[in-house]
């Protein structure tokens, strides 16, 4: 039960399956230094920070689109313009963020 709880918690924190396996293996060797576990946690934190930055940029672009609403005809619509022409978008989605629902 303890291992299942460990796995569930690690996955809730977003650790990839490979990292969970490595962390489980480390937990089986309590006398080993925890440098590898620290590195895995730091890598996951960096990944989360990157996702947060992408989400904030996405939020800012959506906010610009909504605030520029024309309340007129679709031909003058900022939302349609940005979605039709990526060059009009100030936001870029980095590769590898498809898991957040983004498409590059």
Secondary structure, 3 states (H helix, E strand, C coil): CHHHHHHHHHHHCCCCHHHHHHHHHHHCCCCCCCHHHHHHHHHHHHHHHHHHHHHHHHHHHHHHHHHCCCCCCHHHCHHHHHHHCHHHCCCCCCCCCHHHCCCC
